[in-house]
Amino acid sequence: MKKLLIGACLFLAFTTDAALAQGKNSTPHALDCMAKAGFTRDMWVAKRAGTNAQVAQYIACRDGVSVTQAKKTGKKDGNFDTWTPGK
């Protein structure tokens, strides 16, 4: 019973995180930021959103933060396949 409860809690935690992340990137504001950065939501979902600079620009716009903070967020969230500082 204890294992079932722990499993259910983990399932809900991961499901909620995924749902929140999906919602964060599908709001009208986020979609507008994607367009400004030069890609679509379909490209974002497919992990084909363009350069690291475009992704950082999108995150900065979406979250209302500096590009420096957006780079940190993007690295933490795994949005950059390879991040080379200065590019």
N, CA, C and O atoms as a Maestro MAE file, in Angstrom:
{
 s_m_m2io_version
 :::
 2.0.0
}

f_m_ct {
 s_m_title
 :::
 protein
 m_atom[348] {
  # First column is atom index #
  i_m_mmod_type
  r_m_x_coord
  r_m_y_coord
  r_m_z_coord
  i_m_residue_number
  s_m_chain_name
  s_m_pdb_residue_name
  s_m_pdb_atom_name
  i_m_atomic_number
  :::
  1 25 0.826 -1.190 0.000 1 A "MET " " N  " 7
  2 3 0.000 0.000 0.000 1 A "MET " " CA " 6
  3 2 0.870 1.253 0.000 1 A "MET " " C  " 6
  4 15 0.591 2.228 -0.698 1 A "MET " " O  " 8
  5 25 1.929 1.198 0.802 2 A "LYS " " N  " 7
  6 3 2.818 2.349 0.901 2 A "LYS " " CA " 6
  7 2 3.489 2.627 -0.459 2 A "LYS " " C  " 6
  8 15 3.621 3.783 -0.863 2 A "LYS " " O  " 8
  9 25 3.906 1.572 -1.152 3 A "LYS " " N  " 7
  10 3 4.532 1.725 -2.466 3 A "LYS " " CA " 6
  11 2 3.546 2.308 -3.471 3 A "LYS " " C  " 6
  12 15 3.919 3.134 -4.304 3 A "LYS " " O  " 8
  13 25 2.311 1.888 -3.396 4 A "LEU " " N  " 7
  14 3 1.287 2.404 -4.296 4 A "LEU " " CA " 6
  15 2 1.071 3.895 -4.068 4 A "LEU " " C  " 6
  16 15 0.957 4.662 -5.024 4 A "LEU " " O  " 8
  17 25 1.015 4.304 -2.807 5 A "LEU " " N  " 7
  18 3 0.831 5.711 -2.477 5 A "LEU " " CA " 6
  19 2 2.013 6.547 -2.955 5 A "LEU " " C  " 6
  20 15 1.822 7.628 -3.512 5 A "LEU " " O  " 8
  21 25 3.226 6.058 -2.742 6 A "ILE " " N  " 7
  22 3 4.425 6.768 -3.198 6 A "ILE " " CA " 6
  23 2 4.434 6.867 -4.722 6 A "ILE " " C  " 6
  24 15 4.759 7.916 -5.278 6 A "ILE " " O  " 8
  25 25 4.080 5.785 -5.387 7 A "GLY " " N  " 7
  26 3 4.015 5.776 -6.849 7 A "GLY " " CA " 6
  27 2 2.992 6.768 -7.379 7 A "GLY " " C  " 6
  28 15 3.245 7.475 -8.355 7 A "GLY " " O  " 8
  29 25 1.837 6.815 -6.729 8 A "ALA " " N  " 7
  30 3 0.794 7.755 -7.153 8 A "ALA " " CA " 6
  31 2 1.248 9.195 -6.957 8 A "ALA " " C  " 6
  32 15 0.990 10.046 -7.808 8 A "ALA " " O  " 8
  33 25 1.914 9.474 -5.855 9 A "CYS " " N  " 7
  34 3 2.417 10.835 -5.594 9 A "CYS " " CA " 6
  35 2 3.451 11.244 -6.638 9 A "CYS " " C  " 6
  36 15 3.427 12.369 -7.137 9 A "CYS " " O  " 8
  37 25 4.357 10.327 -6.964 10 A "LEU " " N  " 7
  38 3 5.367 10.623 -7.980 10 A "LEU " " CA " 6
  39 2 4.723 10.858 -9.342 10 A "LEU " " C  " 6
  40 15 5.101 11.778 -10.067 10 A "LEU " " O  " 8
  41 25 3.761 10.029 -9.678 11 A "PHE " " N  " 7
  42 3 3.057 10.192 -10.950 11 A "PHE " " CA " 6
  43 2 2.399 11.559 -11.029 11 A "PHE " " C  " 6
  44 15 2.525 12.249 -12.040 11 A "PHE " " O  " 8
  45 25 1.705 11.955 -9.985 12 A "LEU " " N  " 7
  46 3 1.038 13.249 -9.973 12 A "LEU " " CA " 6
  47 2 2.040 14.399 -10.020 12 A "LEU " " C  " 6
  48 15 1.799 15.410 -10.679 12 A "LEU " " O  " 8
  49 25 3.146 14.247 -9.333 13 A "ALA " " N  " 7
  50 3 4.161 15.308 -9.332 13 A "ALA " " CA " 6
  51 2 4.718 15.525 -10.732 13 A "ALA " " C  " 6
  52 15 4.838 16.663 -11.186 13 A "ALA " " O  " 8
  53 25 5.059 14.436 -11.419 14 A "PHE " " N  " 7
  54 3 5.608 14.575 -12.764 14 A "PHE " " CA " 6
  55 2 4.550 15.018 -13.754 14 A "PHE " " C  " 6
  56 15 4.848 15.799 -14.657 14 A "PHE " " O  " 8
  57 25 3.339 14.547 -13.611 15 A "THR " " N  " 7
  58 3 2.260 14.953 -14.495 15 A "THR " " CA " 6
  59 2 1.982 16.437 -14.330 15 A "THR " " C  " 6
  60 15 1.794 17.143 -15.320 15 A "THR " " O  " 8
  61 25 1.952 16.919 -13.100 16 A "THR " " N  " 7
  62 3 1.689 18.323 -12.840 16 A "THR " " CA " 6
  63 2 2.803 19.187 -13.415 16 A "THR " " C  " 6
  64 15 2.516 20.215 -14.029 16 A "THR " " O  " 8
  65 25 4.067 18.804 -13.236 17 A "ASP " " N  " 7
  66 3 5.181 19.567 -13.792 17 A "ASP " " CA " 6
  67 2 5.078 19.650 -15.307 17 A "ASP " " C  " 6
  68 15 5.290 20.716 -15.885 17 A "ASP " " O  " 8
  69 25 4.758 18.546 -15.950 18 A "ALA " " N  " 7
  70 3 4.633 18.542 -17.400 18 A "ALA " " CA " 6
  71 2 3.476 19.420 -17.848 18 A "ALA " " C  " 6
  72 15 3.594 20.158 -18.826 18 A "ALA " " O  " 8
  73 25 2.370 19.343 -17.143 19 A "ALA " " N  " 7
  74 3 1.211 20.166 -17.500 19 A "ALA " " CA " 6
  75 2 1.504 21.646 -17.313 19 A "ALA " " C  " 6
  76 15 1.106 22.470 -18.137 19 A "ALA " " O  " 8
  77 25 2.197 21.986 -16.233 20 A "LEU " " N  " 7
  78 3 2.552 23.388 -16.003 20 A "LEU " " CA " 6
  79 2 3.514 23.885 -17.068 20 A "LEU " " C  " 6
  80 15 3.361 24.997 -17.574 20 A "LEU " " O  " 8
  81 25 4.498 23.075 -17.410 21 A "ALA " " N  " 7
  82 3 5.462 23.481 -18.433 21 A "ALA " " CA " 6
  83 2 4.772 23.670 -19.773 21 A "ALA " " C  " 6
  84 15 5.071 24.615 -20.502 21 A "ALA " " O  " 8
  85 25 3.853 22.776 -20.096 22 A "GLN " " N  " 7
  86 3 3.138 22.889 -21.355 22 A "GLN " " CA " 6
  87 2 2.278 24.148 -21.363 22 A "GLN " " C  " 6
  88 15 2.233 24.859 -22.367 22 A "GLN " " O  " 8
  89 25 1.600 24.430 -20.265 23 A "GLY " " N  " 7
  90 3 0.764 25.616 -20.187 23 A "GLY " " CA " 6
  91 2 1.574 26.891 -20.265 23 A "GLY " " C  " 6
  92 15 1.133 27.874 -20.861 23 A "GLY " " O  " 8
  93 25 2.752 26.885 -19.671 24 A "LYS " " N  " 7
  94 3 3.632 28.058 -19.669 24 A "LYS " " CA " 6
  95 2 4.055 28.420 -21.087 24 A "LYS " " C  " 6
  96 15 4.281 29.593 -21.386 24 A "LYS " " O  " 8
  97 25 4.164 27.436 -21.952 25 A "ASN " " N  " 7
  98 3 4.622 27.660 -23.319 25 A "ASN " " CA " 6
  99 2 3.497 27.709 -24.347 25 A "ASN " " C  " 6
  100 15 3.763 27.725 -25.549 25 A "ASN " " O  " 8
  101 25 2.259 27.733 -23.900 26 A "SER " " N  " 7
  102 3 1.159 27.793 -24.865 26 A "SER " " CA " 6
  103 2 0.216 28.968 -24.613 26 A "SER " " C  " 6
  104 15 -0.851 29.047 -25.222 26 A "SER " " O  " 8
  105 25 0.599 29.874 -23.726 27 A "THR " " N  " 7
  106 3 -0.219 31.057 -23.480 27 A "THR " " CA " 6
  107 2 -0.092 32.012 -24.658 27 A "THR " " C  " 6
  108 15 0.882 31.936 -25.407 27 A "THR " " O  " 8
  109 25 -1.055 32.909 -24.839 28 A "PRO " " N  " 7
  110 3 -0.930 33.893 -25.921 28 A "PRO " " CA " 6
  111 2 0.366 34.710 -25.824 28 A "PRO " " C  " 6
  112 15 0.992 35.014 -26.839 28 A "PRO " " O  " 8
  113 25 0.761 35.060 -24.595 29 A "HIS " " N  " 7
  114 3 2.010 35.812 -24.412 29 A "HIS " " CA " 6
  115 2 3.205 34.990 -24.874 29 A "HIS " " C  " 6
  116 15 4.068 35.507 -25.585 29 A "HIS " " O  " 8
  117 25 3.272 33.715 -24.481 30 A "ALA " " N  " 7
  118 3 4.382 32.845 -24.874 30 A "ALA " " CA " 6
  119 2 4.417 32.669 -26.393 30 A "ALA " " C  " 6
  120 15 5.488 32.694 -26.999 30 A "ALA " " O  " 8
  121 25 3.261 32.493 -26.996 31 A "LEU " " N  " 7
  122 3 3.201 32.326 -28.455 31 A "LEU " " CA " 6
  123 2 3.680 33.584 -29.171 31 A "LEU " " C  " 6
  124 15 4.350 33.495 -30.201 31 A "LEU " " O  " 8
  125 25 3.342 34.761 -28.632 32 A "ASP " " N  " 7
  126 3 3.813 36.017 -29.203 32 A "ASP " " CA " 6
  127 2 5.335 36.117 -29.075 32 A "ASP " " C  " 6
  128 15 6.012 36.558 -30.003 32 A "ASP " " O  " 8
  129 25 5.871 35.704 -27.919 33 A "CYS " " N  " 7
  130 3 7.320 35.719 -27.718 33 A "CYS " " CA " 6
  131 2 8.012 34.757 -28.682 33 A "CYS " " C  " 6
  132 15 9.096 35.061 -29.181 33 A "CYS " " O  " 8
  133 25 7.402 33.602 -28.952 34 A "MET " " N  " 7
  134 3 7.967 32.662 -29.913 34 A "MET " " CA " 6
  135 2 8.040 33.300 -31.292 34 A "MET " " C  " 6
  136 15 9.055 33.195 -31.981 34 A "MET " " O  " 8
  137 25 6.967 33.958 -31.687 35 A "ALA " " N  " 7
  138 3 6.939 34.607 -33.000 35 A "ALA " " CA " 6
  139 2 8.027 35.674 -33.096 35 A "ALA " " C  " 6
  140 15 8.688 35.801 -34.127 35 A "ALA " " O  " 8
  141 25 8.212 36.444 -32.015 36 A "LYS " " N  " 7
  142 3 9.263 37.470 -32.004 36 A "LYS " " CA " 6
  143 2 10.650 36.844 -32.116 36 A "LYS " " C  " 6
  144 15 11.552 37.431 -32.714 36 A "LYS " " O  " 8
  145 25 10.822 35.653 -31.540 37 A "ALA " " N  " 7
  146 3 12.111 34.962 -31.581 37 A "ALA " " CA " 6
  147 2 12.311 34.203 -32.891 37 A "ALA " " C  " 6
  148 15 13.413 33.733 -33.174 37 A "ALA " " O  " 8
  149 25 11.249 34.082 -33.691 38 A "GLY " " N  " 7
  150 3 11.385 33.485 -35.010 38 A "GLY " " CA " 6
  151 2 11.085 32.002 -35.113 38 A "GLY " " C  " 6
  152 15 11.614 31.323 -35.994 38 A "GLY " " O  " 8
  153 25 10.243 31.488 -34.226 39 A "PHE " " N  " 7
  154 3 9.852 30.088 -34.346 39 A "PHE " " CA " 6
  155 2 8.420 29.905 -33.848 39 A "PHE " " C  " 6
  156 15 7.824 30.819 -33.278 39 A "PHE " " O  " 8
  157 25 7.880 28.700 -34.075 40 A "THR " " N  " 7
  158 3 6.493 28.387 -33.704 40 A "THR " " CA " 6
  159 2 6.461 27.430 -32.517 40 A "THR " " C  " 6
  160 15 7.486 26.881 -32.114 40 A "THR " " O  " 8
  161 25 5.271 27.245 -31.970 41 A "ARG " " N  " 7
  162 3 5.117 26.304 -30.858 41 A "ARG " " CA " 6
  163 2 5.452 24.881 -31.296 41 A "ARG " " C  " 6
  164 15 6.050 24.115 -30.540 41 A "ARG " " O  " 8
  165 25 5.064 24.536 -32.515 42 A "ASP " " N  " 7
  166 3 5.397 23.201 -33.027 42 A "ASP " " CA " 6
  167 2 6.907 22.991 -33.067 42 A "ASP " " C  " 6
  168 15 7.397 21.907 -32.751 42 A "ASP " " O  " 8
  169 25 7.638 24.027 -33.453 43 A "MET " " N  " 7
  170 3 9.097 23.932 -33.467 43 A "MET " " CA " 6
  171 2 9.633 23.786 -32.050 43 A "MET " " C  " 6
  172 15 10.578 23.033 -31.815 43 A "MET " " O  " 8
  173 25 9.028 24.510 -31.096 44 A "TRP " " N  " 7
  174 3 9.464 24.431 -29.689 44 A "TRP " " CA " 6
  175 2 9.254 23.020 -29.148 44 A "TRP " " C  " 6
  176 15 10.143 22.446 -28.520 44 A "TRP " " O  " 8
  177 25 8.072 22.471 -29.397 45 A "VAL " " N  " 7
  178 3 7.744 21.131 -28.896 45 A "VAL " " CA " 6
  179 2 8.672 20.088 -29.519 45 A "VAL " " C  " 6
  180 15 9.069 19.133 -28.851 45 A "VAL " " O  " 8
  181 25 9.015 20.266 -30.784 46 A "ALA " " N  " 7
  182 3 9.889 19.323 -31.485 46 A "ALA " " CA " 6
  183 2 11.361 19.561 -31.166 46 A "ALA " " C  " 6
  184 15 12.233 18.884 -31.711 46 A "ALA " " O  " 8
  185 25 11.642 20.531 -30.275 47 A "LYS " " N  " 7
  186 3 13.019 20.893 -29.922 47 A "LYS " " CA " 6
  187 2 13.799 21.343 -31.150 47 A "LYS " " C  " 6
  188 15 14.980 21.029 -31.300 47 A "LYS " " O  " 8
  189 25 13.121 22.083 -32.025 48 A "ARG " " N  " 7
  190 3 13.729 22.632 -33.238 48 A "ARG " " CA " 6
  191 2 13.467 24.139 -33.287 48 A "ARG " " C  " 6
  192 15 13.121 24.687 -34.333 48 A "ARG " " O  " 8
  193 25 13.638 24.793 -32.146 49 A "ALA " " N  " 7
  194 3 13.266 26.195 -32.026 49 A "ALA " " CA " 6
  195 2 14.299 27.155 -32.576 49 A "ALA " " C  " 6
  196 15 14.081 28.366 -32.534 49 A "ALA " " O  " 8
  197 25 15.398 26.673 -33.081 50 A "GLY " " N  " 7
  198 3 16.399 27.565 -33.642 50 A "GLY " " CA " 6
  199 2 17.659 27.583 -32.807 50 A "GLY " " C  " 6
  200 15 17.993 26.613 -32.126 50 A "GLY " " O  " 8
  201 25 18.344 28.695 -32.872 51 A "THR " " N  " 7
  202 3 19.622 28.820 -32.186 51 A "THR " " CA " 6
  203 2 19.431 29.010 -30.687 51 A "THR " " C  " 6
  204 15 18.333 29.320 -30.223 51 A "THR " " O  " 8
  205 25 20.507 28.821 -29.942 52 A "ASN " " N  " 7
  206 3 20.465 29.083 -28.502 52 A "ASN " " CA " 6
  207 2 20.093 30.535 -28.229 52 A "ASN " " C  " 6
  208 15 19.382 30.823 -27.266 52 A "ASN " " O  " 8
  209 25 20.572 31.456 -29.077 53 A "ALA " " N  " 7
  210 3 20.251 32.869 -28.906 53 A "ALA " " CA " 6
  211 2 18.745 33.113 -29.065 53 A "ALA " " C  " 6
  212 15 18.165 33.907 -28.325 53 A "ALA " " O  " 8
  213 25 18.114 32.433 -30.027 54 A "GLN " " N  " 7
  214 3 16.670 32.576 -30.212 54 A "GLN " " CA " 6
  215 2 15.914 32.018 -29.008 54 A "GLN " " C  " 6
  216 15 14.934 32.610 -28.556 54 A "GLN " " O  " 8
  217 25 16.365 30.892 -28.499 55 A "VAL " " N  " 7
  218 3 15.721 30.282 -27.336 55 A "VAL " " CA " 6
  219 2 15.868 31.191 -26.119 55 A "VAL " " C  " 6
  220 15 14.911 31.390 -25.371 55 A "VAL " " O  " 8
  221 25 17.069 31.744 -25.920 56 A "ALA " " N  " 7
  222 3 17.287 32.663 -24.798 56 A "ALA " " CA " 6
  223 2 16.413 33.907 -24.940 56 A "ALA " " C  " 6
  224 15 15.859 34.394 -23.954 56 A "ALA " " O  " 8
  225 25 16.287 34.423 -26.166 57 A "GLN " " N  " 7
  226 3 15.434 35.592 -26.413 57 A "GLN " " CA " 6
  227 2 13.978 35.258 -26.070 57 A "GLN " " C  " 6
  228 15 13.280 36.067 -25.458 57 A "GLN " " O  " 8
  229 25 13.529 34.080 -26.460 58 A "TYR " " N  " 7
  230 3 12.155 33.655 -26.166 58 A "TYR " " CA " 6
  231 2 11.913 33.555 -24.661 58 A "TYR " " C  " 6
  232 15 10.922 34.080 -24.154 58 A "TYR " " O  " 8
  233 25 12.815 32.885 -23.951 59 A "ILE " " N  " 7
  234 3 12.640 32.705 -22.504 59 A "ILE " " CA " 6
  235 2 12.653 34.060 -21.800 59 A "ILE " " C  " 6
  236 15 11.867 34.293 -20.881 59 A "ILE " " O  " 8
  237 25 13.544 34.953 -22.231 60 A "ALA " " N  " 7
  238 3 13.604 36.297 -21.635 60 A "ALA " " CA " 6
  239 2 12.280 37.033 -21.830 60 A "ALA " " C  " 6
  240 15 11.773 37.667 -20.905 60 A "ALA " " O  " 8
  241 25 11.732 36.946 -23.024 61 A "CYS " " N  " 7
  242 3 10.446 37.590 -23.316 61 A "CYS " " CA " 6
  243 2 9.321 36.933 -22.520 61 A "CYS " " C  " 6
  244 15 8.519 37.619 -21.887 61 A "CYS " " O  " 8
  245 25 9.267 35.610 -22.555 62 A "ARG " " N  " 7
  246 3 8.206 34.858 -21.885 62 A "ARG " " CA " 6
  247 2 8.175 35.116 -20.386 62 A "ARG " " C  " 6
  248 15 7.111 35.312 -19.800 62 A "ARG " " O  " 8
  249 25 9.372 35.114 -19.765 63 A "ASP " " N  " 7
  250 3 9.447 35.228 -18.312 63 A "ASP " " CA " 6
  251 2 9.663 36.660 -17.825 63 A "ASP " " C  " 6
  252 15 9.607 36.924 -16.624 63 A "ASP " " O  " 8
  253 25 9.912 37.586 -18.759 64 A "GLY " " N  " 7
  254 3 10.142 38.971 -18.373 64 A "GLY " " CA " 6
  255 2 11.428 39.145 -17.581 64 A "GLY " " C  " 6
  256 15 11.472 39.881 -16.595 64 A "GLY " " O  " 8
  257 25 12.490 38.446 -18.032 65 A "VAL " " N  " 7
  258 3 13.779 38.502 -17.339 65 A "VAL " " CA " 6
  259 2 14.864 38.908 -18.330 65 A "VAL " " C  " 6
  260 15 14.615 39.015 -19.531 65 A "VAL " " O  " 8
  261 25 16.061 39.132 -17.817 66 A "SER " " N  " 7
  262 3 17.192 39.459 -18.678 66 A "SER " " CA " 6
  263 2 17.610 38.222 -19.472 66 A "SER " " C  " 6
  264 15 17.259 37.096 -19.118 66 A "SER " " O  " 8
  265 25 18.355 38.446 -20.539 67 A "VAL " " N  " 7
  266 3 18.848 37.330 -21.338 67 A "VAL " " CA " 6
  267 2 19.794 36.461 -20.500 67 A "VAL " " C  " 6
  268 15 19.819 35.240 -20.656 67 A "VAL " " O  " 8
  269 25 20.565 37.088 -19.619 68 A "THR " " N  " 7
  270 3 21.464 36.326 -18.734 68 A "THR " " CA " 6
  271 2 20.666 35.357 -17.868 68 A "THR " " C  " 6
  272 15 21.028 34.187 -17.743 68 A "THR " " O  " 8
  273 25 19.585 35.843 -17.274 69 A "GLN " " N  " 7
  274 3 18.735 34.971 -16.454 69 A "GLN " " CA " 6
  275 2 18.040 33.929 -17.322 69 A "GLN " " C  " 6
  276 15 17.862 32.787 -16.900 69 A "GLN " " O  " 8
  277 25 17.651 34.315 -18.525 70 A "ALA " " N  " 7
  278 3 17.002 33.375 -19.446 70 A "ALA " " CA " 6
  279 2 17.954 32.230 -19.799 70 A "ALA " " C  " 6
  280 15 17.530 31.080 -19.916 70 A "ALA " " O  " 8
  281 25 19.233 32.547 -19.966 71 A "LYS " " N  " 7
  282 3 20.217 31.489 -20.259 71 A "LYS " " CA " 6
  283 2 20.295 30.500 -19.105 71 A "LYS " " C  " 6
  284 15 20.361 29.290 -19.320 71 A "LYS " " O  " 8
  285 25 20.286 31.016 -17.878 72 A "LYS " " N  " 7
  286 3 20.325 30.141 -16.701 72 A "LYS " " CA " 6
  287 2 19.076 29.260 -16.652 72 A "LYS " " C  " 6
  288 15 19.161 28.058 -16.401 72 A "LYS " " O  " 8
  289 25 17.926 29.870 -16.894 73 A "THR " " N  " 7
  290 3 16.663 29.117 -16.892 73 A "THR " " CA " 6
  291 2 16.677 28.063 -17.983 73 A "THR " " C  " 6
  292 15 16.301 26.915 -17.743 73 A "THR " " O  " 8
  293 25 17.106 28.437 -19.176 74 A "GLY " " N  " 7
  294 3 17.151 27.504 -20.296 74 A "GLY " " CA " 6
  295 2 18.080 26.337 -20.048 74 A "GLY " " C  " 6
  296 15 17.757 25.200 -20.392 74 A "GLY " " O  " 8
  297 25 19.236 26.605 -19.453 75 A "LYS " " N  " 7
  298 3 20.175 25.518 -19.140 75 A "LYS " " CA " 6
  299 2 19.581 24.597 -18.086 75 A "LYS " " C  " 6
  300 15 19.674 23.375 -18.198 75 A "LYS " " O  " 8
  301 25 18.961 25.191 -17.046 76 A "LYS " " N  " 7
  302 3 18.364 24.393 -15.967 76 A "LYS " " CA " 6
  303 2 17.226 23.516 -16.495 76 A "LYS " " C  " 6
  304 15 17.076 22.367 -16.078 76 A "LYS " " O  " 8
  305 25 16.429 24.061 -17.412 77 A "ASP " " N  " 7
  306 3 15.272 23.340 -17.944 77 A "ASP " " CA " 6
  307 2 15.625 22.419 -19.109 77 A "ASP " " C  " 6
  308 15 14.762 21.697 -19.608 77 A "ASP " " O  " 8
  309 25 16.888 22.437 -19.547 78 A "GLY " " N  " 7
  310 3 17.299 21.565 -20.643 78 A "GLY " " CA " 6
  311 2 16.843 22.041 -22.007 78 A "GLY " " C  " 6
  312 15 16.635 21.232 -22.911 78 A "GLY " " O  " 8
  313 25 16.684 23.362 -22.167 79 A "ASN " " N  " 7
  314 3 16.230 23.890 -23.446 79 A "ASN " " CA " 6
  315 2 17.347 24.041 -24.472 79 A "ASN " " C  " 6
  316 15 17.074 24.230 -25.657 79 A "ASN " " O  " 8
  317 25 18.583 23.959 -24.037 80 A "PHE " " N  " 7
  318 3 19.711 24.101 -24.955 80 A "PHE " " CA " 6
  319 2 20.362 22.743 -25.111 80 A "PHE " " C  " 6
  320 15 20.723 22.099 -24.126 80 A "PHE " " O  " 8
  321 25 20.511 22.306 -26.368 81 A "ASP " " N  " 7
  322 3 21.200 21.037 -26.610 81 A "ASP " " CA " 6
  323 2 22.660 21.165 -26.210 81 A "ASP " " C  " 6
  324 15 23.197 20.330 -25.482 81 A "ASP " " O  " 8
  325 25 23.279 22.201 -26.688 82 A "THR " " N  " 7
  326 3 24.653 22.505 -26.289 82 A "THR " " CA " 6
  327 2 24.724 24.001 -26.110 82 A "THR " " C  " 6
  328 15 24.343 24.757 -27.003 82 A "THR " " O  " 8
  329 25 25.197 24.421 -24.994 83 A "TRP " " N  " 7
  330 3 25.274 25.853 -24.730 83 A "TRP " " CA " 6
  331 2 26.725 26.280 -24.736 83 A "TRP " " C  " 6
  332 15 27.521 25.819 -23.918 83 A "TRP " " O  " 8
  333 25 27.063 27.153 -25.651 84 A "THR " " N  " 7
  334 3 28.395 27.709 -25.713 84 A "THR " " CA " 6
  335 2 28.288 29.176 -25.342 84 A "THR " " C  " 6
  336 15 27.655 29.938 -26.072 84 A "THR " " O  " 8
  337 25 28.887 29.605 -24.225 85 A "PRO " " N  " 7
  338 3 28.803 31.007 -23.842 85 A "PRO " " CA " 6
  339 2 29.271 31.921 -24.962 85 A "PRO " " C  " 6
  340 15 30.261 31.645 -25.639 85 A "PRO " " O  " 8
  341 25 28.541 33.009 -25.143 86 A "GLY " " N  " 7
  342 3 28.900 33.971 -26.165 86 A "GLY " " CA " 6
  343 2 28.228 33.738 -27.498 86 A "GLY " " C  " 6
  344 15 28.296 34.600 -28.374 86 A "GLY " " O  " 8
  345 25 27.585 32.609 -27.679 87 A "LYS " " N  " 7
  346 3 26.898 32.341 -28.951 87 A "LYS " " CA " 6
  347 2 25.426 32.567 -28.814 87 A "LYS " " C  " 6
  348 15 24.682 32.392 -29.779 87 A "LYS " " O  " 8
  :::
 }
 m_bond[347] {
  # First column is bond index #
  i_m_from
  i_m_to
  i_m_order
  :::
  1 1 2 1
  2 2 3 1
  3 3 4 2
  4 3 5 1
  5 5 6 1
  6 6 7 1
  7 7 8 2
  8 7 9 1
  9 9 10 1
  10 10 11 1
  11 11 12 2
  12 11 13 1
  13 13 14 1
  14 14 15 1
  15 15 16 2
  16 15 17 1
  17 17 18 1
  18 18 19 1
  19 19 20 2
  20 19 21 1
  21 21 22 1
  22 22 23 1
  23 23 24 2
  24 23 25 1
  25 25 26 1
  26 26 27 1
  27 27 28 2
  28 27 29 1
  29 29 30 1
  30 30 31 1
  31 31 32 2
  32 31 33 1
  33 33 34 1
  34 34 35 1
  35 35 36 2
  36 35 37 1
  37 37 38 1
  38 38 39 1
  39 39 40 2
  40 39 41 1
  41 41 42 1
  42 42 43 1
  43 43 44 2
  44 43 45 1
  45 45 46 1
  46 46 47 1
  47 47 48 2
  48 47 49 1
  49 49 50 1
  50 50 51 1
  51 51 52 2
  52 51 53 1
  53 53 54 1
  54 54 55 1
  55 55 56 2
  56 55 57 1
  57 57 58 1
  58 58 59 1
  59 59 60 2
  60 59 61 1
  61 61 62 1
  62 62 63 1
  63 63 64 2
  64 63 65 1
  65 65 66 1
  66 66 67 1
  67 67 68 2
  68 67 69 1
  69 69 70 1
  70 70 71 1
  71 71 72 2
  72 71 73 1
  73 73 74 1
  74 74 75 1
  75 75 76 2
  76 75 77 1
  77 77 78 1
  78 78 79 1
  79 79 80 2
  80 79 81 1
  81 81 82 1
  82 82 83 1
  83 83 84 2
  84 83 85 1
  85 85 86 1
  86 86 87 1
  87 87 88 2
  88 87 89 1
  89 89 90 1
  90 90 91 1
  91 91 92 2
  92 91 93 1
  93 93 94 1
  94 94 95 1
  95 95 96 2
  96 95 97 1
  97 97 98 1
  98 98 99 1
  99 99 100 2
  100 99 101 1
  101 101 102 1
  102 102 103 1
  103 103 104 2
  104 103 105 1
  105 105 106 1
  106 106 107 1
  107 107 108 2
  108 107 109 1
  109 109 110 1
  110 110 111 1
  111 111 112 2
  112 111 113 1
  113 113 114 1
  114 114 115 1
  115 115 116 2
  116 115 117 1
  117 117 118 1
  118 118 119 1
  119 119 120 2
  120 119 121 1
  121 121 122 1
  122 122 123 1
  123 123 124 2
  124 123 125 1
  125 125 126 1
  126 126 127 1
  127 127 128 2
  128 127 129 1
  129 129 130 1
  130 130 131 1
  131 131 132 2
  132 131 133 1
  133 133 134 1
  134 134 135 1
  135 135 136 2
  136 135 137 1
  137 137 138 1
  138 138 139 1
  139 139 140 2
  140 139 141 1
  141 141 142 1
  142 142 143 1
  143 143 144 2
  144 143 145 1
  145 145 146 1
  146 146 147 1
  147 147 148 2
  148 147 149 1
  149 149 150 1
  150 150 151 1
  151 151 152 2
  152 151 153 1
  153 153 154 1
  154 154 155 1
  155 155 156 2
  156 155 157 1
  157 157 158 1
  158 158 159 1
  159 159 160 2
  160 159 161 1
  161 161 162 1
  162 162 163 1
  163 163 164 2
  164 163 165 1
  165 165 166 1
  166 166 167 1
  167 167 168 2
  168 167 169 1
  169 169 170 1
  170 170 171 1
  171 171 172 2
  172 171 173 1
  173 173 174 1
  174 174 175 1
  175 175 176 2
  176 175 177 1
  177 177 178 1
  178 178 179 1
  179 179 180 2
  180 179 181 1
  181 181 182 1
  182 182 183 1
  183 183 184 2
  184 183 185 1
  185 185 186 1
  186 186 187 1
  187 187 188 2
  188 187 189 1
  189 189 190 1
  190 190 191 1
  191 191 192 2
  192 191 193 1
  193 193 194 1
  194 194 195 1
  195 195 196 2
  196 195 197 1
  197 197 198 1
  198 198 199 1
  199 199 200 2
  200 199 201 1
  201 201 202 1
  202 202 203 1
  203 203 204 2
  204 203 205 1
  205 205 206 1
  206 206 207 1
  207 207 208 2
  208 207 209 1
  209 209 210 1
  210 210 211 1
  211 211 212 2
  212 211 213 1
  213 213 214 1
  214 214 215 1
  215 215 216 2
  216 215 217 1
  217 217 218 1
  218 218 219 1
  219 219 220 2
  220 219 221 1
  221 221 222 1
  222 222 223 1
  223 223 224 2
  224 223 225 1
  225 225 226 1
  226 226 227 1
  227 227 228 2
  228 227 229 1
  229 229 230 1
  230 230 231 1
  231 231 232 2
  232 231 233 1
  233 233 234 1
  234 234 235 1
  235 235 236 2
  236 235 237 1
  237 237 238 1
  238 238 239 1
  239 239 240 2
  240 239 241 1
  241 241 242 1
  242 242 243 1
  243 243 244 2
  244 243 245 1
  245 245 246 1
  246 246 247 1
  247 247 248 2
  248 247 249 1
  249 249 250 1
  250 250 251 1
  251 251 252 2
  252 251 253 1
  253 253 254 1
  254 254 255 1
  255 255 256 2
  256 255 257 1
  257 257 258 1
  258 258 259 1
  259 259 260 2
  260 259 261 1
  261 261 262 1
  262 262 263 1
  263 263 264 2
  264 263 265 1
  265 265 266 1
  266 266 267 1
  267 267 268 2
  268 267 269 1
  269 269 270 1
  270 270 271 1
  271 271 272 2
  272 271 273 1
  273 273 274 1
  274 274 275 1
  275 275 276 2
  276 275 277 1
  277 277 278 1
  278 278 279 1
  279 279 280 2
  280 279 281 1
  281 281 282 1
  282 282 283 1
  283 283 284 2
  284 283 285 1
  285 285 286 1
  286 286 287 1
  287 287 288 2
  288 287 289 1
  289 289 290 1
  290 290 291 1
  291 291 292 2
  292 291 293 1
  293 293 294 1
  294 294 295 1
  295 295 296 2
  296 295 297 1
  297 297 298 1
  298 298 299 1
  299 299 300 2
  300 299 301 1
  301 301 302 1
  302 302 303 1
  303 303 304 2
  304 303 305 1
  305 305 306 1
  306 306 307 1
  307 307 308 2
  308 307 309 1
  309 309 310 1
  310 310 311 1
  311 311 312 2
  312 311 313 1
  313 313 314 1
  314 314 315 1
  315 315 316 2
  316 315 317 1
  317 317 318 1
  318 318 319 1
  319 319 320 2
  320 319 321 1
  321 321 322 1
  322 322 323 1
  323 323 324 2
  324 323 325 1
  325 325 326 1
  326 326 327 1
  327 327 328 2
  328 327 329 1
  329 329 330 1
  330 330 331 1
  331 331 332 2
  332 331 333 1
  333 333 334 1
  334 334 335 1
  335 335 336 2
  336 335 337 1
  337 337 338 1
  338 338 339 1
  339 339 340 2
  340 339 341 1
  341 341 342 1
  342 342 343 1
  343 343 344 2
  344 343 345 1
  345 345 346 1
  346 346 347 1
  347 347 348 2
  :::
 }
}
